[in-house]
Amino acid sequence: LGGLHAIPRSEYEQRCERLRELLLACRLDALVVTAEANLRYFAGFAPHLYVSPTRPWFAVLPLANEPFAIIPEMGLADMRRESWLSHIDSWASPRPADEGVSLLVEALLALPRRFGRIGFELGPETRLGMPIADFLSVRDRVAGSLEAADGGALVQQLRGAKSSLELSFMRSAIAAAQFAFDSLGKRVKPGLSEDEIYRTFQADALLGGGERTPYVAIGSGPDGYDSIVRGPTTRRLLTGDILGVDTGVTVAGYWADFNRNMAIGRSCEEAHFAYRTLWRAQEAAMKILRPGVRASDVWRTMADLLPSASSSVGRMGHGVGLDYTEPPSIHPNDHTVIEAGMVVTLEPSFSYLAGGASGGERFMALEEDFFMTDDGSVLLTGRAAAELPIV
Amino acid sequence: LGGLHAIPRSEYEQRCERLRELLLACRLDALVVTAEANLRYFAGFAPHLYVSPTRPWFAVLPLANEPFAIIPEMGLADMRRESWLSHIDSWASPRPADEGVSLLVEALLALPRRFGRIGFELGPETRLGMPIADFLSVRDRVAGSLEAADGGALVQQLRGAKSSLELSFMRSAIAAAQFAFDSLGKRVKPGLSEDEIYRTFQADALLGGGERTPYVAIGSGPDGYDSIVRGPTTRRLLTGDILGVDTGVTVAGYWADFNRNMAIGRSCEEAHFAYRTLWRAQEAAMKILRPGVRASDVWRTMADLLPSASSSVGRMGHGVGLDYTEPPSIHPNDHTVIEAGMVVTLEPSFSYLAGGASGGERFMALEEDFFMTDDGSVLLTGRAAAELPIV
């Protein structure tokens, strides 16, 4: 198979075999996927042009037949080269009046019918890669024979456990982000703007082996920042600032998601205390993080060590993989049992009052990525220093 | 207003004023937007964390009231700082069982009701930024009072005409991409891999002023490539290759979309002829490209000059702006009248038979970006050379 990252056919066949077990358990005759991550996962090919909303792409994964794809003609050469699927239908796109809809309807109606139900990406934490009017049209046109049901949860369950090959891509993405963090540590100084950090961090991550840098968040301010989910501003670093950078680098579609904090020259004791507290909360969670524990227990372990368990972020970690955030959430109400093969982040955060002259509320987060082995967990990211680094 | 790019409040107010005229004409009481580009366009703020599918974001633009937003709590600090909207509701997310749905339903039911219809992003070339199950839940819960209708087309109409400020962002994105092309021209040589080109092109575009590089497509091969919509492979350039790179750089969310071709050392006459033919087709189209002409006429002008009017790409250009591709399509069946303020690409392409020892079918495309003035068009991209460049 072509493309930058060779994934053996056997791995796709295993994914489809596991999918069939879930389709059977969920009483579905097939799964239809349209999301970039799911096309990549099941078809071994997501269109590079997924950024354009003009053309949808479909992979159909039946319970009883071989999987196949229905795609815009433009993608045929690439998909034939890169995908393991041998059956690919296409239409001459753009054709807004029938953008693959009739082909998909015909294909679904022609499938062997056992349960009369087809899974689509409908539920929590999914996005459908086609216009909703077209989805509703498909649903209505098959309605006499087939019911459209949610297949999102079973996809999330399948994708949760990573193979060793998937893990190697995540390690590469993490290494690229680490390269950018190392470079940032050498470059950071008063006068550097968030905007410059944003662009050079991305460039460094790319030159360090990353393929895309879809997310780099930056916060800076005296004795702390107030958001770790925002883009850069024109603000320039000053002595006494804390800088927080969270990323956001992918290799073969797989994400790294961790952050680093540093103080420019000095910082107030409250910020040092916040950092130390978050780091210790992570240490405690690392001790219990293993298959069998519940996401909510991991949350509780960290929350018990923080001055305030409530943070606007709403959770203290999540799954990572072909999406930047995947289930489960490290959240008091998410009782998902952690399983071997999952990659999850530990990301405690809380607000504190800055002790310096500036005063006021600040926010801090720490984040690392972990792989679940059969009986424990392995830290994938280089562990952040135990004390707030001063640069 | 904060953020990297100051857009005056008056511009947002003008957008909303024009939107109200369209809402009235389309008999809609409000428009609800969830797509990243539309949040940016109407609310002046798209969450940096839009890459995560965990949390949806809503902006509601009523016919009779002030616009407002309903967002996850995590985004409050950033949106209050960067958005011109003063009314922002939030919920503690993640909360998969009710991820903003109840708040949105209540807000919609509380709106002044004139037509009993609410516009959502449903139609061609839209993607909804929330799970479909949640959209269907909203639709069902307001169904006694409000009908969900398509508002996608009116958003596309509004966003079609770019302001001078929007145009300046597009010019910056184009300049950043041009910087990367210039740098590539100096760096390219036999032995360089597509993968290296992919990563250094992005890094150069970022250092040249780009903010994101969500799309860089690369094709290479002896006497031509076979796809201009694919990602990089490990293939290394050889003398006699043609390299084609298409991008894909954004500033303030606005895209540049143009490509460049170059031959490594030499190329066959058939490739030179293909390039020259495409370039001349663009020249002819440039002469008629102005407000009042139909997209299909622009297509016909180019098609008449090409040996084969049929290409798997299916169109010969499209709108560009906050999305990489926007309506209209330069397509025989798209009779949209080109209007002042639009930015469109001219992107003829066709397949040819390579004349070198390698033989076989190759593909070539040329693409430039144009802004529609009141009575003509202005080339935004530096015009590609009239003959296939040899490097």
Interface residues (C-beta under 8 A of the other chain):
Chain A: G2 G3 L4 P47 H48 L49 V51 S52 P53 T54 P72 E73 M74 G75 L76 A77 D78 E82 A92 S93 P94 R95 P96 E99 F120 E121 L122 G123 P124 E125 T126 R127 L128 G129 M130 P131 I132 A133 F135 L136 D150 G152 D195 Y198 R199 T200 Q202 A203 L206 L207 G210 E211 R212 T213 P214 Y215 A217 D226 S227 V229 R230 G231 P232 T233 T234 G248 S312 V313 G314 R315 H318 D323 Y324 T325 S329 H331 N333 D334
Chain B: G2 G3 L4 P47 H48 L49 V51 S52 P53 T54 P72 E73 M74 G75 L76 A77 D78 E82 A92 S93 P94 R95 P96 E99 F120 E121 L122 G123 P124 E125 T126 R127 L128 G129 M130 P131 I132 A133 F135 L136 D150 G152 D195 Y198 R199 T200 Q202 A203 L206 L207 G210 E211 R212 T213 P214 Y215 A217 D226 S227 V229 R230 G231 P232 T233 T234 G248 S312 V313 G314 R315 H318 D323 Y324 T325 S329 H331 N333 D334
